[in-house]
């Protein structure tokens, strides 16, 4: 089942804007995770917000 809030095919095209590393999808939090940069980018209304200022820091 695909998450209606985010087109997972888009994940293949997106990379972290800081490190250019691949992202992983966290369906529960509706975020794209950059493990390399320790940042989580929100997805609002199905649109990824890839601005560093909008991202939250992860552990």
PDBQT receptor file of N, H, CA, C and O in Angstrom, charges set to zero:
ATOM      1  N   UNK A   1       0.845  -1.189   0.000  1.00  0.00    +0.000 N 
ATOM      2  CA  UNK A   1       0.000   0.000   0.000  1.00  0.00    +0.000 C 
ATOM      3  C   UNK A   1       0.884   1.243   0.000  1.00  0.00    +0.000 C 
ATOM      4  O   UNK A   1       1.829   1.335   0.783  1.00  0.00    +0.000 OA
ATOM      5  N   UNK A   2       0.586   2.175  -0.854  1.00  0.00    +0.000 N 
ATOM      6  H   UNK A   2      -0.182   2.101  -1.491  1.00  0.00    +0.000 HD
ATOM      7  CA  UNK A   2       1.349   3.420  -0.898  1.00  0.00    +0.000 C 
ATOM      8  C   UNK A   2       0.716   4.452   0.010  1.00  0.00    +0.000 C 
ATOM      9  O   UNK A   2      -0.496   4.465   0.224  1.00  0.00    +0.000 OA
ATOM     10  N   UNK A   3       1.553   5.302   0.531  1.00  0.00    +0.000 N 
ATOM     11  H   UNK A   3       2.537   5.291   0.357  1.00  0.00    +0.000 HD
ATOM     12  CA  UNK A   3       1.081   6.375   1.392  1.00  0.00    +0.000 C 
ATOM     13  C   UNK A   3       0.523   7.480   0.508  1.00  0.00    +0.000 C 
ATOM     14  O   UNK A   3       1.256   8.020  -0.321  1.00  0.00    +0.000 OA
ATOM     15  N   UNK A   4      -0.754   7.837   0.658  1.00  0.00    +0.000 N 
ATOM     16  H   UNK A   4      -1.349   7.399   1.331  1.00  0.00    +0.000 HD
ATOM     17  CA  UNK A   4      -1.342   8.846  -0.213  1.00  0.00    +0.000 C 
ATOM     18  C   UNK A   4      -0.729  10.232  -0.037  1.00  0.00    +0.000 C 
ATOM     19  O   UNK A   4      -0.870  11.081  -0.918  1.00  0.00    +0.000 OA
ATOM     20  N   UNK A   5      -0.055  10.477   1.080  1.00  0.00    +0.000 N 
ATOM     21  H   UNK A   5       0.060   9.788   1.796  1.00  0.00    +0.000 HD
ATOM     22  CA  UNK A   5       0.502  11.801   1.332  1.00  0.00    +0.000 C 
ATOM     23  C   UNK A   5       1.805  12.039   0.587  1.00  0.00    +0.000 C 
ATOM     24  O   UNK A   5       2.261  13.178   0.490  1.00  0.00    +0.000 OA
ATOM     25  N   UNK A   6       2.417  10.969   0.054  1.00  0.00    +0.000 N 
ATOM     26  H   UNK A   6       2.046  10.043   0.133  1.00  0.00    +0.000 HD
ATOM     27  CA  UNK A   6       3.720  11.132  -0.574  1.00  0.00    +0.000 C 
ATOM     28  C   UNK A   6       3.918  10.079  -1.646  1.00  0.00    +0.000 C 
ATOM     29  O   UNK A   6       3.725   8.890  -1.396  1.00  0.00    +0.000 OA
ATOM     30  N   UNK A   7       4.298  10.506  -2.823  1.00  0.00    +0.000 N 
ATOM     31  H   UNK A   7       4.455  11.472  -3.026  1.00  0.00    +0.000 HD
ATOM     32  CA  UNK A   7       4.565   9.582  -3.923  1.00  0.00    +0.000 C 
ATOM     33  C   UNK A   7       5.971   9.017  -3.738  1.00  0.00    +0.000 C 
ATOM     34  O   UNK A   7       6.956   9.728  -3.933  1.00  0.00    +0.000 OA
ATOM     35  N   UNK A   8       6.065   7.767  -3.369  1.00  0.00    +0.000 N 
ATOM     36  H   UNK A   8       5.264   7.189  -3.210  1.00  0.00    +0.000 HD
ATOM     37  CA  UNK A   8       7.361   7.152  -3.064  1.00  0.00    +0.000 C 
ATOM     38  C   UNK A   8       8.291   7.111  -4.269  1.00  0.00    +0.000 C 
ATOM     39  O   UNK A   8       9.507   7.023  -4.102  1.00  0.00    +0.000 OA
ATOM     40  N   UNK A   9       7.748   7.174  -5.469  1.00  0.00    +0.000 N 
ATOM     41  H   UNK A   9       6.760   7.246  -5.605  1.00  0.00    +0.000 HD
ATOM     42  CA  UNK A   9       8.616   7.228  -6.660  1.00  0.00    +0.000 C 
ATOM     43  C   UNK A   9       9.444   8.506  -6.660  1.00  0.00    +0.000 C 
ATOM     44  O   UNK A   9      10.544   8.544  -7.212  1.00  0.00    +0.000 OA
ATOM     45  N   UNK A  10       8.909   9.545  -6.040  1.00  0.00    +0.000 N 
ATOM     46  H   UNK A  10       8.016   9.514  -5.592  1.00  0.00    +0.000 HD
ATOM     47  CA  UNK A  10       9.637  10.809  -5.950  1.00  0.00    +0.000 C 
ATOM     48  C   UNK A  10      10.906  10.640  -5.107  1.00  0.00    +0.000 C 
ATOM     49  O   UNK A  10      11.899  11.332  -5.331  1.00  0.00    +0.000 OA
ATOM     50  N   UNK A  11      10.870   9.735  -4.158  1.00  0.00    +0.000 N 
ATOM     51  H   UNK A  11      10.063   9.172  -3.977  1.00  0.00    +0.000 HD
ATOM     52  CA  UNK A  11      12.020   9.499  -3.284  1.00  0.00    +0.000 C 
ATOM     53  C   UNK A  11      13.256   9.116  -4.086  1.00  0.00    +0.000 C 
ATOM     54  O   UNK A  11      14.375   9.466  -3.709  1.00  0.00    +0.000 OA
ATOM     55  N   UNK A  12      13.065   8.412  -5.170  1.00  0.00    +0.000 N 
ATOM     56  H   UNK A  12      12.157   8.128  -5.476  1.00  0.00    +0.000 HD
ATOM     57  CA  UNK A  12      14.195   8.004  -6.001  1.00  0.00    +0.000 C 
ATOM     58  C   UNK A  12      14.893   9.200  -6.647  1.00  0.00    +0.000 C 
ATOM     59  O   UNK A  12      16.064   9.100  -7.011  1.00  0.00    +0.000 OA
ATOM     60  N   UNK A  13      14.210  10.309  -6.795  1.00  0.00    +0.000 N 
ATOM     61  H   UNK A  13      13.258  10.391  -6.500  1.00  0.00    +0.000 HD
ATOM     62  CA  UNK A  13      14.756  11.489  -7.453  1.00  0.00    +0.000 C 
ATOM     63  C   UNK A  13      15.343  12.499  -6.472  1.00  0.00    +0.000 C 
ATOM     64  O   UNK A  13      16.165  13.332  -6.855  1.00  0.00    +0.000 OA
ATOM     65  N   UNK A  14      14.928  12.431  -5.219  1.00  0.00    +0.000 N 
ATOM     66  H   UNK A  14      14.260  11.755  -4.907  1.00  0.00    +0.000 HD
ATOM     67  CA  UNK A  14      15.355  13.428  -4.232  1.00  0.00    +0.000 C 
ATOM     68  C   UNK A  14      16.616  12.988  -3.501  1.00  0.00    +0.000 C 
ATOM     69  O   UNK A  14      16.821  11.805  -3.233  1.00  0.00    +0.000 OA
ATOM     70  N   UNK A  15      17.453  13.968  -3.187  1.00  0.00    +0.000 N 
ATOM     71  H   UNK A  15      17.287  14.930  -3.405  1.00  0.00    +0.000 HD
ATOM     72  CA  UNK A  15      18.639  13.743  -2.362  1.00  0.00    +0.000 C 
ATOM     73  C   UNK A  15      18.692  14.848  -1.319  1.00  0.00    +0.000 C 
ATOM     74  O   UNK A  15      18.020  15.871  -1.449  1.00  0.00    +0.000 OA
ATOM     75  N   UNK A  16      19.485  14.638  -0.299  1.00  0.00    +0.000 N 
ATOM     76  H   UNK A  16      20.031  13.807  -0.194  1.00  0.00    +0.000 HD
ATOM     77  CA  UNK A  16      19.657  15.639   0.741  1.00  0.00    +0.000 C 
ATOM     78  C   UNK A  16      20.282  16.895   0.123  1.00  0.00    +0.000 C 
ATOM     79  O   UNK A  16      21.277  16.792  -0.594  1.00  0.00    +0.000 OA
ATOM     80  N   UNK A  17      19.720  18.067   0.387  1.00  0.00    +0.000 N 
ATOM     81  H   UNK A  17      18.911  18.151   0.969  1.00  0.00    +0.000 HD
ATOM     82  CA  UNK A  17      20.287  19.293  -0.172  1.00  0.00    +0.000 C 
ATOM     83  C   UNK A  17      21.632  19.679   0.455  1.00  0.00    +0.000 C 
ATOM     84  O   UNK A  17      22.354  20.515  -0.089  1.00  0.00    +0.000 OA
ATOM     85  N   UNK A  18      21.962  19.079   1.583  1.00  0.00    +0.000 N 
ATOM     86  H   UNK A  18      21.376  18.400   2.025  1.00  0.00    +0.000 HD
ATOM     87  CA  UNK A  18      23.224  19.388   2.265  1.00  0.00    +0.000 C 
ATOM     88  C   UNK A  18      24.335  18.462   1.799  1.00  0.00    +0.000 C 
ATOM     89  O   UNK A  18      25.420  18.919   1.437  1.00  0.00    +0.000 OA
ATOM     90  N   UNK A  19      24.068  17.162   1.807  1.00  0.00    +0.000 N 
ATOM     91  H   UNK A  19      23.187  16.791   2.100  1.00  0.00    +0.000 HD
ATOM     92  CA  UNK A  19      25.118  16.168   1.541  1.00  0.00    +0.000 C 
ATOM     93  C   UNK A  19      24.993  15.477   0.186  1.00  0.00    +0.000 C 
ATOM     94  O   UNK A  19      25.929  14.811  -0.256  1.00  0.00    +0.000 OA
ATOM     95  N   UNK A  20      23.852  15.627  -0.475  1.00  0.00    +0.000 N 
ATOM     96  H   UNK A  20      23.091  16.168  -0.117  1.00  0.00    +0.000 HD
ATOM     97  CA  UNK A  20      23.540  14.929  -1.723  1.00  0.00    +0.000 C 
ATOM     98  C   UNK A  20      23.406  13.418  -1.525  1.00  0.00    +0.000 C 
ATOM     99  O   UNK A  20      23.450  12.653  -2.488  1.00  0.00    +0.000 OA
ATOM    100  N   UNK A  21      23.245  12.999  -0.284  1.00  0.00    +0.000 N 
ATOM    101  H   UNK A  21      23.210  13.621   0.499  1.00  0.00    +0.000 HD
ATOM    102  CA  UNK A  21      23.065  11.585   0.048  1.00  0.00    +0.000 C 
ATOM    103  C   UNK A  21      21.592  11.194  -0.149  1.00  0.00    +0.000 C 
ATOM    104  O   UNK A  21      20.716  12.060  -0.158  1.00  0.00    +0.000 OA
ATOM    105  N   UNK A  22      21.321   9.893  -0.308  1.00  0.00    +0.000 N 
ATOM    106  H   UNK A  22      22.032   9.190  -0.301  1.00  0.00    +0.000 HD
ATOM    107  CA  UNK A  22      19.938   9.420  -0.440  1.00  0.00    +0.000 C 
ATOM    108  C   UNK A  22      19.126   9.703   0.827  1.00  0.00    +0.000 C 
ATOM    109  O   UNK A  22      19.671   9.860   1.919  1.00  0.00    +0.000 OA
ATOM    110  N   UNK A  23      17.825   9.761   0.644  1.00  0.00    +0.000 N 
ATOM    111  H   UNK A  23      17.382   9.633  -0.244  1.00  0.00    +0.000 HD
ATOM    112  CA  UNK A  23      16.898  10.000   1.752  1.00  0.00    +0.000 C 
ATOM    113  C   UNK A  23      16.075   8.747   1.999  1.00  0.00    +0.000 C 
ATOM    114  O   UNK A  23      15.888   7.924   1.103  1.00  0.00    +0.000 OA
ATOM    115  N   UNK A  24      15.587   8.614   3.227  1.00  0.00    +0.000 N 
ATOM    116  H   UNK A  24      15.739   9.283   3.954  1.00  0.00    +0.000 HD
ATOM    117  CA  UNK A  24      14.654   7.534   3.540  1.00  0.00    +0.000 C 
ATOM    118  C   UNK A  24      13.340   8.156   3.989  1.00  0.00    +0.000 C 
ATOM    119  O   UNK A  24      13.309   9.271   4.509  1.00  0.00    +0.000 OA
ATOM    120  N   UNK A  25      12.261   7.418   3.779  1.00  0.00    +0.000 N 
ATOM    121  H   UNK A  25      12.286   6.512   3.356  1.00  0.00    +0.000 HD
ATOM    122  CA  UNK A  25      10.916   7.913   4.073  1.00  0.00    +0.000 C 
ATOM    123  C   UNK A  25      10.451   7.388   5.420  1.00  0.00    +0.000 C 
ATOM    124  O   UNK A  25      10.480   6.182   5.664  1.00  0.00    +0.000 OA
ATOM    125  N   UNK A  26      10.021   8.290   6.296  1.00  0.00    +0.000 N 
ATOM    126  H   UNK A  26       9.998   9.269   6.098  1.00  0.00    +0.000 HD
ATOM    127  CA  UNK A  26       9.424   7.927   7.579  1.00  0.00    +0.000 C 
ATOM    128  C   UNK A  26       7.931   8.226   7.467  1.00  0.00    +0.000 C 
ATOM    129  O   UNK A  26       7.504   9.367   7.643  1.00  0.00    +0.000 OA
ATOM    130  N   UNK A  27       7.146   7.197   7.175  1.00  0.00    +0.000 N 
ATOM    131  H   UNK A  27       7.493   6.270   7.033  1.00  0.00    +0.000 HD
ATOM    132  CA  UNK A  27       5.709   7.367   6.954  1.00  0.00    +0.000 C 
ATOM    133  C   UNK A  27       4.983   7.827   8.212  1.00  0.00    +0.000 C 
ATOM    134  O   UNK A  27       4.032   8.604   8.134  1.00  0.00    +0.000 OA
ATOM    135  N   UNK A  28       5.428   7.350   9.368  1.00  0.00    +0.000 N 
ATOM    136  H   UNK A  28       6.201   6.718   9.431  1.00  0.00    +0.000 HD
ATOM    137  CA  UNK A  28       4.769   7.715  10.623  1.00  0.00    +0.000 C 
ATOM    138  C   UNK A  28       4.863   9.217  10.894  1.00  0.00    +0.000 C 
ATOM    139  O   UNK A  28       3.883   9.845  11.295  1.00  0.00    +0.000 OA
ATOM    140  N   UNK A  29       6.041   9.779  10.673  1.00  0.00    +0.000 N 
ATOM    141  H   UNK A  29       6.836   9.269  10.348  1.00  0.00    +0.000 HD
ATOM    142  CA  UNK A  29       6.248  11.215  10.938  1.00  0.00    +0.000 C 
ATOM    143  C   UNK A  29       6.059  12.090   9.709  1.00  0.00    +0.000 C 
ATOM    144  O   UNK A  29       6.095  13.317   9.801  1.00  0.00    +0.000 OA
ATOM    145  N   UNK A  30       5.854  11.449   8.547  1.00  0.00    +0.000 N 
ATOM    146  H   UNK A  30       5.824  10.452   8.473  1.00  0.00    +0.000 HD
ATOM    147  CA  UNK A  30       5.697  12.177   7.294  1.00  0.00    +0.000 C 
ATOM    148  C   UNK A  30       6.911  13.061   7.019  1.00  0.00    +0.000 C 
ATOM    149  O   UNK A  30       6.789  14.263   6.782  1.00  0.00    +0.000 OA
ATOM    150  N   UNK A  31       8.090  12.426   7.057  1.00  0.00    +0.000 N 
ATOM    151  H   UNK A  31       8.189  11.450   7.249  1.00  0.00    +0.000 HD
ATOM    152  CA  UNK A  31       9.342  13.144   6.857  1.00  0.00    +0.000 C 
ATOM    153  C   UNK A  31      10.280  12.348   5.951  1.00  0.00    +0.000 C 
ATOM    154  O   UNK A  31      10.207  11.122   5.865  1.00  0.00    +0.000 OA
ATOM    155  N   UNK A  32      11.152  13.078   5.290  1.00  0.00    +0.000 N 
ATOM    156  H   UNK A  32      11.211  14.073   5.361  1.00  0.00    +0.000 HD
ATOM    157  CA  UNK A  32      12.261  12.478   4.555  1.00  0.00    +0.000 C 
ATOM    158  C   UNK A  32      13.497  12.643   5.420  1.00  0.00    +0.000 C 
ATOM    159  O   UNK A  32      13.819  13.748   5.857  1.00  0.00    +0.000 OA
ATOM    160  N   UNK A  33      14.184  11.539   5.664  1.00  0.00    +0.000 N 
ATOM    161  H   UNK A  33      13.923  10.641   5.309  1.00  0.00    +0.000 HD
ATOM    162  CA  UNK A  33      15.308  11.532   6.593  1.00  0.00    +0.000 C 
ATOM    163  C   UNK A  33      16.633  11.475   5.840  1.00  0.00    +0.000 C 
ATOM    164  O   UNK A  33      16.840  10.632   4.967  1.00  0.00    +0.000 OA
ATOM    165  N   UNK A  34      17.525  12.398   6.206  1.00  0.00    +0.000 N 
ATOM    166  H   UNK A  34      17.356  13.082   6.916  1.00  0.00    +0.000 HD
ATOM    167  CA  UNK A  34      18.897  12.350   5.720  1.00  0.00    +0.000 C 
ATOM    168  C   UNK A  34      19.756  11.882   6.880  1.00  0.00    +0.000 C 
ATOM    169  O   UNK A  34      20.056  12.647   7.797  1.00  0.00    +0.000 OA
ATOM    170  N   UNK A  35      20.148  10.619   6.828  1.00  0.00    +0.000 N 
ATOM    171  H   UNK A  35      19.905   9.998   6.083  1.00  0.00    +0.000 HD
ATOM    172  CA  UNK A  35      20.984  10.079   7.900  1.00  0.00    +0.000 C 
ATOM    173  C   UNK A  35      22.366  10.734   7.871  1.00  0.00    +0.000 C 
ATOM    174  O   UNK A  35      22.977  10.934   8.921  1.00  0.00    +0.000 OA
ATOM    175  N   UNK A  36      22.856  11.063   6.696  1.00  0.00    +0.000 N 
ATOM    176  H   UNK A  36      22.360  10.901   5.843  1.00  0.00    +0.000 HD
ATOM    177  CA  UNK A  36      24.180  11.670   6.555  1.00  0.00    +0.000 C 
ATOM    178  C   UNK A  36      24.240  13.057   7.205  1.00  0.00    +0.000 C 
ATOM    179  O   UNK A  36      25.241  13.403   7.831  1.00  0.00    +0.000 OA
ATOM    180  N   UNK A  37      23.179  13.845   7.060  1.00  0.00    +0.000 N 
ATOM    181  H   UNK A  37      22.365  13.564   6.552  1.00  0.00    +0.000 HD
ATOM    182  CA  UNK A  37      23.157  15.206   7.607  1.00  0.00    +0.000 C 
ATOM    183  C   UNK A  37      22.471  15.277   8.963  1.00  0.00    +0.000 C 
ATOM    184  O   UNK A  37      22.485  16.321   9.615  1.00  0.00    +0.000 OA
ATOM    185  N   UNK A  38      21.866  14.164   9.392  1.00  0.00    +0.000 N 
ATOM    186  H   UNK A  38      21.855  13.316   8.863  1.00  0.00    +0.000 HD
ATOM    187  CA  UNK A  38      21.103  14.126  10.653  1.00  0.00    +0.000 C 
ATOM    188  C   UNK A  38      19.976  15.158  10.637  1.00  0.00    +0.000 C 
ATOM    189  O   UNK A  38      19.772  15.904  11.594  1.00  0.00    +0.000 OA
ATOM    190  N   UNK A  39      19.250  15.174   9.512  1.00  0.00    +0.000 N 
ATOM    191  H   UNK A  39      19.416  14.568   8.734  1.00  0.00    +0.000 HD
ATOM    192  CA  UNK A  39      18.135  16.093   9.345  1.00  0.00    +0.000 C 
ATOM    193  C   UNK A  39      16.903  15.337   8.867  1.00  0.00    +0.000 C 
ATOM    194  O   UNK A  39      17.006  14.322   8.178  1.00  0.00    +0.000 OA
ATOM    195  N   UNK A  40      15.734  15.852   9.245  1.00  0.00    +0.000 N 
ATOM    196  H   UNK A  40      15.650  16.677   9.804  1.00  0.00    +0.000 HD
ATOM    197  CA  UNK A  40      14.456  15.311   8.790  1.00  0.00    +0.000 C 
ATOM    198  C   UNK A  40      13.685  16.443   8.113  1.00  0.00    +0.000 C 
ATOM    199  O   UNK A  40      13.402  17.473   8.724  1.00  0.00    +0.000 OA
ATOM    200  N   UNK A  41      13.351  16.228   6.840  1.00  0.00    +0.000 N 
ATOM    201  H   UNK A  41      13.581  15.390   6.344  1.00  0.00    +0.000 HD
ATOM    202  CA  UNK A  41      12.648  17.235   6.064  1.00  0.00    +0.000 C 
ATOM    203  C   UNK A  41      11.156  16.897   6.038  1.00  0.00    +0.000 C 
ATOM    204  O   UNK A  41      10.791  15.767   5.713  1.00  0.00    +0.000 OA
ATOM    205  N   UNK A  42      10.296  17.848   6.370  1.00  0.00    +0.000 N 
ATOM    206  H   UNK A  42      10.593  18.766   6.633  1.00  0.00    +0.000 HD
ATOM    207  CA  UNK A  42       8.860  17.560   6.414  1.00  0.00    +0.000 C 
ATOM    208  C   UNK A  42       8.265  17.418   5.018  1.00  0.00    +0.000 C 
ATOM    209  O   UNK A  42       8.782  17.961   4.042  1.00  0.00    +0.000 OA
ATOM    210  N   UNK A  43       7.162  16.670   4.952  1.00  0.00    +0.000 N 
ATOM    211  H   UNK A  43       6.742  16.229   5.746  1.00  0.00    +0.000 HD
ATOM    212  CA  UNK A  43       6.367  16.567   3.736  1.00  0.00    +0.000 C 
ATOM    213  C   UNK A  43       5.002  17.118   4.106  1.00  0.00    +0.000 C 
ATOM    214  O   UNK A  43       4.313  16.581   4.973  1.00  0.00    +0.000 OA
ATOM    215  N   UNK A  44       4.624  18.191   3.440  1.00  0.00    +0.000 N 
ATOM    216  H   UNK A  44       5.184  18.628   2.736  1.00  0.00    +0.000 HD
ATOM    217  CA  UNK A  44       3.348  18.862   3.743  1.00  0.00    +0.000 C 
ATOM    218  C   UNK A  44       2.452  18.816   2.514  1.00  0.00    +0.000 C 
ATOM    219  O   UNK A  44       2.817  19.297   1.441  1.00  0.00    +0.000 OA
ATOM    220  N   UNK A  45       1.280  18.232   2.690  1.00  0.00    +0.000 N 
ATOM    221  H   UNK A  45       0.984  17.841   3.562  1.00  0.00    +0.000 HD
ATOM    222  CA  UNK A  45       0.348  18.127   1.575  1.00  0.00    +0.000 C 
ATOM    223  C   UNK A  45       0.914  17.342   0.418  1.00  0.00    +0.000 C 
ATOM    224  O   UNK A  45       0.570  17.594  -0.737  1.00  0.00    +0.000 OA
ATOM    225  N   UNK A  46       1.791  16.378   0.721  1.00  0.00    +0.000 N 
ATOM    226  H   UNK A  46       2.071  16.173   1.659  1.00  0.00    +0.000 HD
ATOM    227  CA  UNK A  46       2.393  15.553  -0.311  1.00  0.00    +0.000 C 
ATOM    228  C   UNK A  46       3.598  16.193  -0.987  1.00  0.00    +0.000 C 
ATOM    229  O   UNK A  46       4.160  15.621  -1.921  1.00  0.00    +0.000 OA
ATOM    230  N   UNK A  47       3.999  17.376  -0.524  1.00  0.00    +0.000 N 
ATOM    231  H   UNK A  47       3.542  17.841   0.234  1.00  0.00    +0.000 HD
ATOM    232  CA  UNK A  47       5.125  18.089  -1.128  1.00  0.00    +0.000 C 
ATOM    233  C   UNK A  47       6.290  18.145  -0.148  1.00  0.00    +0.000 C 
ATOM    234  O   UNK A  47       6.147  18.678   0.953  1.00  0.00    +0.000 OA
ATOM    235  N   UNK A  48       7.440  17.601  -0.535  1.00  0.00    +0.000 N 
ATOM    236  H   UNK A  48       7.556  17.168  -1.429  1.00  0.00    +0.000 HD
ATOM    237  CA  UNK A  48       8.616  17.658   0.337  1.00  0.00    +0.000 C 
ATOM    238  C   UNK A  48       9.126  19.093   0.469  1.00  0.00    +0.000 C 
ATOM    239  O   UNK A  48       9.263  19.809  -0.522  1.00  0.00    +0.000 OA
ATOM    240  N   UNK A  49       9.401  19.498   1.698  1.00  0.00    +0.000 N 
ATOM    241  H   UNK A  49       9.290  18.916   2.504  1.00  0.00    +0.000 HD
ATOM    242  CA  UNK A  49       9.963  20.817   1.966  1.00  0.00    +0.000 C 
ATOM    243  C   UNK A  49      11.449  20.606   2.213  1.00  0.00    +0.000 C 
ATOM    244  O   UNK A  49      11.862  20.236   3.312  1.00  0.00    +0.000 OA
ATOM    245  N   UNK A  50      12.243  20.843   1.182  1.00  0.00    +0.000 N 
ATOM    246  H   UNK A  50      11.908  21.143   0.289  1.00  0.00    +0.000 HD
ATOM    247  CA  UNK A  50      13.668  20.520   1.218  1.00  0.00    +0.000 C 
ATOM    248  C   UNK A  50      14.531  21.718   1.611  1.00  0.00    +0.000 C 
ATOM    249  O   UNK A  50      15.649  21.874   1.120  1.00  0.00    +0.000 OA
ATOM    250  N   UNK A  51      14.015  22.543   2.482  1.00  0.00    +0.000 N 
ATOM    251  H   UNK A  51      13.107  22.416   2.881  1.00  0.00    +0.000 HD
ATOM    252  CA  UNK A  51      14.754  23.706   2.978  1.00  0.00    +0.000 C 
ATOM    253  C   UNK A  51      15.392  23.354   4.326  1.00  0.00    +0.000 C 
ATOM    254  O   UNK A  51      14.721  22.849   5.226  1.00  0.00    +0.000 OA
ATOM    255  N   UNK A  52      16.684  23.624   4.452  1.00  0.00    +0.000 N 
ATOM    256  H   UNK A  52      17.229  24.034   3.721  1.00  0.00    +0.000 HD
ATOM    257  CA  UNK A  52      17.396  23.307   5.681  1.00  0.00    +0.000 C 
ATOM    258  C   UNK A  52      16.767  23.999   6.882  1.00  0.00    +0.000 C 
ATOM    259  O   UNK A  52      16.714  23.429   7.972  1.00  0.00    +0.000 OA
ATOM    260  N   UNK A  53      16.293  25.219   6.687  1.00  0.00    +0.000 N 
ATOM    261  H   UNK A  53      16.336  25.682   5.801  1.00  0.00    +0.000 HD
ATOM    262  CA  UNK A  53      15.657  25.970   7.771  1.00  0.00    +0.000 C 
ATOM    263  C   UNK A  53      14.342  25.367   8.249  1.00  0.00    +0.000 C 
ATOM    264  O   UNK A  53      13.891  25.668   9.354  1.00  0.00    +0.000 OA
ATOM    265  N   UNK A  54      13.728  24.526   7.436  1.00  0.00    +0.000 N 
ATOM    266  H   UNK A  54      14.094  24.282   6.539  1.00  0.00    +0.000 HD
ATOM    267  CA  UNK A  54      12.478  23.862   7.807  1.00  0.00    +0.000 C 
ATOM    268  C   UNK A  54      12.718  22.469   8.377  1.00  0.00    +0.000 C 
ATOM    269  O   UNK A  54      11.801  21.863   8.931  1.00  0.00    +0.000 OA
ATOM    270  N   UNK A  55      13.928  21.959   8.250  1.00  0.00    +0.000 N 
ATOM    271  H   UNK A  55      14.673  22.452   7.800  1.00  0.00    +0.000 HD
ATOM    272  CA  UNK A  55      14.235  20.602   8.709  1.00  0.00    +0.000 C 
ATOM    273  C   UNK A  55      14.461  20.597  10.218  1.00  0.00    +0.000 C 
ATOM    274  O   UNK A  55      14.832  21.606  10.817  1.00  0.00    +0.000 OA
ATOM    275  N   UNK A  56      14.225  19.428  10.811  1.00  0.00    +0.000 N 
ATOM    276  H   UNK A  56      13.923  18.608  10.324  1.00  0.00    +0.000 HD
ATOM    277  CA  UNK A  56      14.549  19.274  12.232  1.00  0.00    +0.000 C 
ATOM    278  C   UNK A  56      15.768  18.367  12.346  1.00  0.00    +0.000 C 
ATOM    279  O   UNK A  56      15.994  17.494  11.508  1.00  0.00    +0.000 OA
ATOM    280  N   UNK A  57      16.535  18.590  13.380  1.00  0.00    +0.000 N 
ATOM    281  H   UNK A  57      16.352  19.299  14.060  1.00  0.00    +0.000 HD
ATOM    282  CA  UNK A  57      17.724  17.754  13.609  1.00  0.00    +0.000 C 
ATOM    283  C   UNK A  57      17.295  16.414  14.184  1.00  0.00    +0.000 C 
ATOM    284  O   UNK A  57      16.365  16.335  14.987  1.00  0.00    +0.000 OA
ATOM    285  N   UNK A  58      17.990  15.356  13.761  1.00  0.00    +0.000 N 
ATOM    286  H   UNK A  58      18.746  15.420  13.109  1.00  0.00    +0.000 HD
ATOM    287  CA  UNK A  58      17.741  14.011  14.287  1.00  0.00    +0.000 C 
ATOM    288  C   UNK A  58      18.961  13.560  15.076  1.00  0.00    +0.000 C 
ATOM    289  O   UNK A  58      20.020  14.184  15.020  1.00  0.00    +0.000 OA
ATOM    290  N   UNK A  59      18.796  12.475  15.805  1.00  0.00    +0.000 N 
ATOM    291  H   UNK A  59      17.935  11.968  15.851  1.00  0.00    +0.000 HD
ATOM    292  CA  UNK A  59      19.907  11.951  16.624  1.00  0.00    +0.000 C 
ATOM    293  C   UNK A  59      21.002  11.377  15.783  1.00  0.00    +0.000 C 
ATOM    294  O   UNK A  59      22.003  10.898  16.316  1.00  0.00    +0.000 OA
TER     295      UNK A  59
